Amino acid sequence: MNSEKLLAAPVRRLFSDRLVLSEVPFGLKRIDLVFIPNSFLKGDPQEDDMELISVELKWQDWARALKQAYVNQLCCDRSYVAMPEKHLPVNLTPFHTNGVGLIAVNGNAKIVVESVPEKFVDARFKKQFMTVVAQMLRAQKALFDV
């Protein structure tokens, strides 16, 4: 099992009031976890009231994860990096400066730096991304409706 996948369960519990999708395509990359409000399933979502949260899971390389999470802000309202508590950087300034949140995982997950909502969201990217999210949710629902 990929060591980063071990981080997913505690992070999922942290945002347990939301739907979650894994490995969501965005441009040429994939976002590890995307959390969506449960209301997304209740009709045609409007991006103004749909807060999307992205989380990049990284075992050690916080700088690389920060870059990935920074890009995710183009399509998600909040963006986080989750990593083991023992591998957190000492200096948290890069996270604060870039509006990216940081989650420490040590059995449970806790937010160490809060993400700045909607700092860099681009409406066009978010709309396109929400289309991908909706397609993935429909595909998952179809699997369980058999």
N, C-alpha and C positions, 0 to 999 in steps of 0.2 A: 504494500500500500504506500502511495506517495505520502511523505511525511506532512506535506501541506494539507492533505485531506484530513489529517488528525485534528487540525485547527477548526475545521468546518462545523462540527457538531456543537461545540461551545458557542460559536458565533451565531449559529442558527437559534440556539436557546436565547441568546441576548435579544434577538429580534423576533421572538416567537409569535408576536401578534401580527405578523405579516406573512405573505406568501413568499416563497423563495425559489429562485431558478439558479442553476449552476452552469458555468461555462457559456455565458451568453455572448454571442458574437457582437462586436462593435468595431467596425472598420476592419483592419487586418489583425485584430487581437480578440481575445475572449476575456470577459470579466468573470472572475472566479465565482462570486455570489452576487445576486441582485435581489433585493428585498422590495416587495411591492405591496401596497395596501390591499387588504382583503376586498375592499370595495371595487377593485379593478375587475373582478368577475361579474359585477352587477350591471353590466351594460357597456355603453360606449364611454370610455374614460376620457376626461378632459385633462390635458397635461397640467393646467393650472392647479388642479386639486389632487394631483397624483404625485406624491413625494416618492421618488425612487432612491434607493440607497445601494451603493456598490461597495463591495469589500474585496480587496486583494489579499490573498493568503500567502504569506511568505515565512519560511522557516528562519532565514537569517538575513538576507540581503535587503535591509530596510530601504536603502537608497534607490534600488531598482523598483521596489514596491511603491515607493513614494512617487516616482515618475509615472508608473502605471495608474495609480490612484488619481494623480493630478489630471491625466488625460480623461479619466472617467468622469470628471466634473463637467465635461462638455455635454453629457447626456443624462447624468444623474444629479439629483439635488444635493445629496450628501455622499461623500466618498471617504472610505476608511482603508487603512492597512491593518491587518490582524497578524500578530506574530507571537511566538512564545515570550512570556514575560522576561525570561533570562537573556533574550536577544534584543531587547528594546534598546534604541540608541540612548545615550546619556543626554545628549543635547536634543531637545524637542522643538527647537526654534524652526527648523525647516518645515515641520508639520503645521505649526501655527502660521507661518508666513504664507504657506501655499493653500491654506484652508482645508487641508486634508486631516481627517481624524485618525487616531491611533487606538487600537484595541489590544490590550494585553491578554494573553491566554495562558492560564495555568490551572488546568482542570475546568475552570469557569472562564468566561470572558468578561472583561470590564473595560469601559471606555476610559482611556487615559487622557486623550486630547479629543475634544468634541469637534466634529466637522463643521465648517462654516457653510450653512445652507445656501445653495444657489449662487455661489460666488462667481462661477464661470459658465453656468449652463447656457447652451446655445439652443434656442427654441427649435431650430430646424433639426439639429442632431437628436434632441430629445424626442421629437415627434417620430422620426425615423426609428429610433431605438424602441419607442413604445410599440411600434408596429411589429418589430421583431419579438418583443416580450409577449405581445398578444398572440402571435403565431405559436410561440413555444408553449404558452399556457393552453391554447386550444389543442395542440398536439398531445400534451400530457393528459388533458381531460379526456380526449378520445381514447387513450390507452386504458383509462379506468372505466369508461362507459361501455366497454365491450361486453 
